[in-house]
Amino acid sequence: MIVLFRYLILLFIMPYLSYRFFYSDYKSEANIDLFYNVLMCSFFGVLVFNIYAIHFELKDYFFLQRFSSIYGNANTAALVFNIMSVLYLLNTTHSSNFIRAISYASIFLTIPALIVTGSFSGYLIQAIIFSYFLIKTANIKVTMFLIFIVIIAIFNLNLNYADEDSQIMRGLLRFSSLVDIFSSSDSFQISKVGSFNERMLSIQMALMELGSGPGYIFSGIGFGNVETLVERLTGFRTSIHVTYLQLIISIGFIGTIVYVHVFLRVLSKIPRYLVNNKLIFQSTTLLLVFFFFGAFVPHTYMSFYFAPVFPLLGLYGVKGDY
């Protein structure tokens, strides 16, 4: 019921609130820019606190617990860092010196915070994000040189001395092991990445389940029942780890199409109703990151996932005369 409630909020309540806050007058772009500036400053404070928590290995604090690199579910914090890093990277050329400084400092803090999570999917997503922005915004020769230096440094990283009982060292060792796997000539080493085999088995199970009959066209097994189904058919109690495939199993093809339609409709309206080219590029990038990379971790797993795209959801209700 909690998951269903969150999906209802995302599909109906948040677009309405976003429309009222940002598109009810002609100051929408100024309001959106202000929202993102406040969000970046606020999350900078979260990053600073997170570094403090890492240093003292604090796990059990309430409000910021899910943002902690050493919280129980690494993927939860990692995807937040992924999404926010996009926003900071986009604002390294902001007209305000203060926002530029916040952006550079936050990128610097995000890297160790993300590594300590030990999230393999977080590492891979961040590598894609950094690679895209380096090639998109920097001199290509300098970019390739920096990438080469970073790769050489990482591949020579040796953490054999680390204490595996420490959560911090666990994250570093997982990062090092991922580097070892991708630097290995053995193509089958990829199966050793985290719970790769379990996840692939759950995905295969889901595809077979969808092909078992036409019932999933109109409805699914309901929210909260997916892990039970996976455990019954595979022996592993886990989610499917592909958001949209899990949605089909939960609510059927038609319900999933309705969910996806909201984002596609908003995406199509961004270039038509926003004038500032920088804001158009930023909005499109954030929505695509949320939509595609969110497939690794369900959007409803943590409410903060909605924050970077909240000002954009209101475009769903904007009429042609806006």
Residue pairs with C-beta under 8 A, 6 or more apart in sequence:
1 223
1 224
2 224
3 223
3 224
3 250
3 298
3 300
4 223
6 300
6 303
7 223
7 259
7 300
10 262
10 299
10 300
10 306
10 313
11 258
11 259
11 262
14 306
14 310
14 313
15 262
15 313
15 314
15 316
15 317
16 314
16 317
17 310
17 314
18 310
18 311
18 312
18 313
18 314
18 315
19 313
19 314
19 315
19 316
19 317
19 318
20 314
21 31
21 311
21 314
22 28
22 31
22 32
22 35
22 311
22 314
23 314
23 315
23 317
23 318
23 322
28 274
29 274
29 275
29 276
29 279
31 311
32 279
32 283
32 311
33 279
35 310
35 311
36 87
36 91
36 282
36 311
37 96
37 99
39 87
39 307
39 308
40 84
40 87
40 88
40 91
40 99
40 102
40 103
40 106
41 102
43 84
43 106
44 102
44 105
44 106
44 109
46 64
46 67
47 106
47 109
47 110
47 113
48 109
49 64
49 67
50 64
50 67
50 68
50 69
50 109
50 113
51 109
51 112
51 113
52 58
53 59
53 61
53 64
53 68
53 69
53 70
54 68
54 69
54 70
54 112
54 113
54 116
54 168
57 70
57 166
57 167
57 168
58 68
58 70
59 65
59 68
59 70
59 71
59 72
59 167
61 68
65 71
66 76
66 77
66 80
66 302
66 304
67 77
67 80
67 304
68 77
69 77
69 113
69 114
69 116
69 117
69 171
70 116
70 117
70 167
70 168
70 171
71 77
74 117
74 118
74 119
74 122
74 171
75 117
75 119
75 121
75 122
75 296
75 297
76 297
76 301
76 302
77 113
77 117
77 119
77 122
78 114
78 117
78 119
78 121
78 122
78 123
78 125
78 126
79 119
79 121
79 122
79 125
79 293
79 294
79 296
79 297
79 302
79 305
80 302
80 304
80 305
81 110
81 113
81 114
81 117
81 122
81 126
82 114
82 122
82 125
82 126
82 129
82 289
82 293
83 286
83 289
83 290
83 293
83 305
83 308
84 106
84 110
84 308
85 106
85 107
85 110
85 114
85 126
85 129
85 130
86 129
86 285
86 286
86 289
86 308
87 282
87 286
87 308
88 102
88 103
88 104
88 106
88 107
88 110
89 103
89 107
89 129
89 133
89 137
90 281
90 282
90 285
90 286
91 99
91 100
91 102
91 103
91 282
92 100
92 103
92 104
92 107
92 137
93 100
93 137
94 100
94 103
114 122
114 123
114 126
115 123
115 171
115 172
115 175
116 167
116 168
116 171
116 172
117 171
118 170
118 171
118 173
118 174
118 175
119 174
120 174
120 178
120 193
120 194
121 194
121 296
121 297
123 175
123 178
125 293
125 296
129 289
131 147
134 143
134 146
134 147
135 143
154 179
155 179
155 183
157 176
157 179
158 176
159 169
159 172
159 173
159 176
162 169
162 172
162 173
163 169
164 170
164 173
174 194
177 192
178 193
181 189
181 190
181 192
181 193
190 196
191 197
195 238
198 234
198 236
198 238
199 238
199 240
199 241
201 234
201 236
202 230
202 234
202 236
202 238
202 239
202 240
202 241
203 240
203 241
203 242
203 245
205 229
205 230
205 233
205 234
205 240
206 230
206 240
206 242
206 245
206 246
206 248
206 249
207 245
209 216
209 229
209 233
209 249
210 216
210 248
210 249
215 252
216 248
216 249
216 252
216 253
217 252
217 253
217 254
218 252
218 253
218 254
219 251
219 252
219 255
220 247
220 248
220 249
220 250
220 251
220 252
220 255
221 229
221 249
221 250
222 250
222 251
223 250
223 251
225 250
226 239
226 240
226 246
226 249
226 250
227 237
227 238
227 239
228 237
229 249
230 236
230 237
230 238
230 239
230 240
231 237
231 238
239 246
239 298
240 246
240 249
241 296
241 297
242 295
243 294
243 295
243 296
243 297
243 298
243 299
244 256
244 260
244 295
246 298
247 255
247 256
247 259
248 256
251 259
262 313
262 316
263 287
263 290
263 291
265 315
265 316
266 287
266 312
266 313
266 315
266 316
267 284
267 287
267 288
267 291
269 315
269 316
269 318
270 280
270 283
270 284
270 287
270 312
270 315
271 280
271 284
273 315
273 318
273 322
274 280
274 283
283 311
283 312
286 308
286 309
286 312
287 309
287 312
290 299
290 305
290 308
290 309
294 305
297 305
299 305
299 306
